[in-house]
Amino acid sequence: MTDERAERIAEFIAPLRVKPGSKVRLGRDFDPRYKAGVKKRDGAELLRAGVSLLAEYQERLAAQDTYGVLLCLQALDAGGKDGTIRHVMSGVNPQGVRVSSFKVPSSEELDHDYLWRYAQRLPERGEIAIFNRSHYEEVLVVRVHPELLLRQKLPERSHGSDLWQRRYQEINNWERYLTDNGFKVVKVFLNLSKEEQRTRFLKRLDLPEKNWKFSPADVRERRFWDDYQHAFSQMLSATSTKWAPWYVVPADRKWFARICTAAILAHTLMDIDPHYPVVTDTARKELLATRRELVEEAPSGVPADPYEAQHPAQHAKASDAGAPDGKKPSRKKRR
């Protein structure tokens, strides 16, 4: 990535990246209120710039149709996943983005291996897929609530003290397989403080228009806060890899979390550096023939090519660059 923008983004997100092989302790290593010296009044403009960059690269990703991108979003309840998705993806083509949320597994899903339902929602080439919660639930909520393993119908020999280490390795291998096949995996954990979660829960209770977002189950899960912090720390330590790194995004300030997530996703797309396909000489000749046909259909009194009339210099440059065999197309006047 030689683009100056890419260098600035890489520098900005570097403190958020979990170094592969490092041992993470969330409370010690990552501050949920960190904001990199950015002021909130500048946040809106930074987010707009990030969204614009995403739109530019997403279009190129779709046109190239070689790579796909999987964004995994993890957070505790009230961590801001939905709002992050809504704001970060606000400027991209919705046809090129697919969001999947994973709730309690169905009976059909439980009749397969634990990664099966996630594999069904992977991106196509040229597409960005977002997992709102992801396969990491299988080493988070299932670890905090081991009774859920009983529903997964595992053989007796699959239980044991090394279960979680095996799952970490299986997930790492699966993500390596996806990466080797052209599907980039980027993982974001929205790191929320316990006090900020309490405040957001109260807001959902106090404001009638937010009551629908509250569930008593959220408070029940809050009682396992320390267990989740341990599970997240273990997961980040074991599954942040060179090919699929974790980023711990400070989530106490929603506006900053959205800027960070946009930057991380933009960094991933810029690293891929997708390009528009090169049109072959044969295809170019067909395009020029089609253009001549459309130009000749122009009614009297209107420009034969309205776009060329409005952008003559840009059109001339594009025509010269796309001429077959390096020859400039003729500029004969239309009769």
Order of alpha helices (4+ residues) and beta strands (2+ residues): alpha-alpha-alpha-beta-alpha-beta-alpha-alpha-beta-alpha-alpha-beta-alpha-alpha-alpha-beta-alpha-alpha-alpha-alpha
